[in-house]
Amino acid sequence: MSSPKPCLGYPSRTDAIMAFRAQGRSTRDIADAIGITKSTVAALEASKRRDRSQPAGPRGGRRILSDAQIEKMAELRERGWSFHRIAAWFTENGTPISAGAINWQCLRVGADAPPRFWGPSPKMPRSYQRNGRAVRAFTSEEDARLLELERSGVNYAEISRRMNRPPNSIRGRLYTLARIEAREEAQGE
């Protein structure tokens, strides 16, 4: 698997972020210096600070992708590769992973395709099926409540309980809202 891509004299984007943060630089300043979104800065910073001695998932599963592989995945996505193409590349290089897992990781770290690949956002029905399970789409009122709870420091588990939704649904929606905000910001520049 490839090693992290050097960035501004640092071994990786994550290392650059951590060094800039130690210098007291703002998230916007770091994002501008590296050429990534603010949500990518926040996600890579959070990923670096996470305690790696603990299991990755609630069921004690192990991580599939290393930090270097996640950086490579983000780089490929930002070059315009599809989730399926990235998954095939990782599988061919010895790390079998689904396109859905790649999609989740890209969402989590804020890696997005270049604007020329953006299509219109799909309008989701009030409820729909995903993998045979009923899913409730978030309403604009729920989005506002979710953002307010997060801003006030409520943790994901408590937000999940208050909104009667699974924790991963809360996480995924926050990641999605960050991507929407980043795209709107990019289109406004």
N, C-alpha and C positions, 0 to 999 in steps of 0.2 A: 504494500500500500504506500502511497506517496507520503512524503513528510510535509509539515506545514510550509506554506508559502511565505518567504520573508516579506516583511512589510515595514517600510520606512526605517530600515536598519535594525529591526527586531526580527527574531526568528519566525514570528507569526502575527496575524492580526490581533489575536488574543493578548499576546505579550505586549504589543504596541499599546493596546487599550489599557492594560494594567499599568504600564509605565506612564502613560499620559495622565491616568487617574491619580497616580502617586504624585504627579507634578501639580495636581489641583485643577486640571483642565476640565471644562464642562462637557457634558455628553454631546451637545451640538458641536463644539469645537473638535472633539475627538472624531465624531462622525464625518465632519467636513475634511479633517486632515487625512483620514484613511480612505474616504470616498464610499462610505456605507451609510445606512440609515441609522437613526438614533435607536430604533428598536433592535437592530443588529448589535449595536454597541452594548445595550443593556443585556441582551440575551447571552452574548459571548462573555461578558463580565460575570454574569450570574453562573454560567456554566463553569467558569474557572474557579469560582469560589465554592462551588458545591463540594461537599465532603464525599470524596471518591471511595472511602472505606465502607460506605453503606451500600446496600443493594440498590439497583437503579429503580426498580418498580415496586409497587405495593405488594406484589406476590413474591418478592425476593429474586426476580429475574436478573440476569446479568445484562450489562450494556452490550449492544451489538457493535456499535461504532465507537472508535476512540475519538479523542478530541481532534487529532490530525485528520481522521477520516471525515468528521463532521465539517471541518474547515474545507476539505476537498469537495465535499458534497455541496457546500454553500457556494464555493467558487464555480463549480459546474453549473449550478442553477442560475447564478448571476451572469453566466456566459450565455444563458438561454436554453440549456439542455432541459428536456422534459423529465418528469419524475420517473417515467418508465425507462428512459435512456440512462439516467443516473443509476437506477436500480440494476439494470442489465450490466453496466460498467462495473459496479461493485461486485455483482455475482460472478462475472467473468474474472475478476481479480481476487476471488477467494472469500468474499464476504456476502453470502446470500442474504438479500434484504428485499422487501416488497416496495413497490412504488408508493403504497400508502404510508409506509414507515418513512420513506424519503420525504413525502409531502409533509408529514407531521414534523420531522426534524427541520425542514426548511421553514415552516411556519414558526417553530419554536425559536430558531436563531435569527429570524427576520430576513432570510435569504429569499430573494424574489427574482423572477425573470426580468430582463430589461423591458422598459416600457413598450417597445415595439411588439412584444408578445402578449401584452395585456389585452384581454377582451373585456366585454361588459360583464359586470358582476351579475351572476345569475340571481333571479328573484326566486327565493325559496318559498314553497307553499307553507301554510301554517304548520302542517305536520306532514311527514313523509317517511318512507322506509329506507333504512341503510343496513345492508347485510341482514335483512329479515327482521330488523328491530324498528319499532316506532321511534321517530325522532321529532321533537318539537323545535321548530325554528325559534330563534330569539326575536322578540319584538323590539322596536326602538325604545319602548319604555323599560324593558328588561335590560337592554344595553346601557341605558342611562343609570339604572339602579346598580348594575354590575360595576360600572366605572366609578360610581360614587363610593361603593363599598370598598373597592380596591384602593382608591385614593385615601380613604379614611384608615387604611392599615389592617382591614379585616383579612384574615388568612383564607386560602382557597377552601379549606374544609368548612369553615364557618359560612362563607359565601354560598357554598354548595348547599349547606343545610337550609339557609335562609331562602334560597331561591328554588329549592326542591329540584336540584339538578346534580348529576354526577360531577365529582371534582374535575375529571378530564374534560367535561363539557365546558366547565367554567374556564379552565386553562386554555382550551382551544379557542373559545370565543374571545378571550382577552388577546391571544396571539392574532386572531383574525382582525379584531378591531385595530390592533397596532399596525397590521399590514395595510388595512384600508386607510388609516391616517397617514402612513408613510407614502402610499401611492398618491393620495390627495396632495400632500406636501410637495412631492416630486412633480406633479402636474402643474402646481401653482408657481413653480420656480421658472 
